[in-house]
Amino acid sequence: MQFYVYVLRSTKNEKRYIGSTSKTPEIRLQEHNVGANRWTRINRPFIMVYSEEYSTNTEARRREIFLKSGQGRKWLDQNIPG
């Protein structure tokens, strides 16, 4: 089984959403665009701007937590086109 970290960007307001999943990032994008949770329902529609693949859930969760940190947001700003 593979695990993923993904970054979505709202086309409505340019906000970023960072998540991790065992589903493919494309499936999660579809779920978010139909209102999978309250925050994404309010800020949809989204486009996928970045994803990474990991062999364990622990690795994926660590990366997700990093990307949500100050240093992680800085890394995203420098490496993912806005």
Summary of the structure (lengths in Angstrom):
residues: 82
radius of gyration: 12.1
end to end distance: 30.7
largest distance: 33.8
contacts: 234
relative contact order: 0.24
helix: 44%
strand: 28%
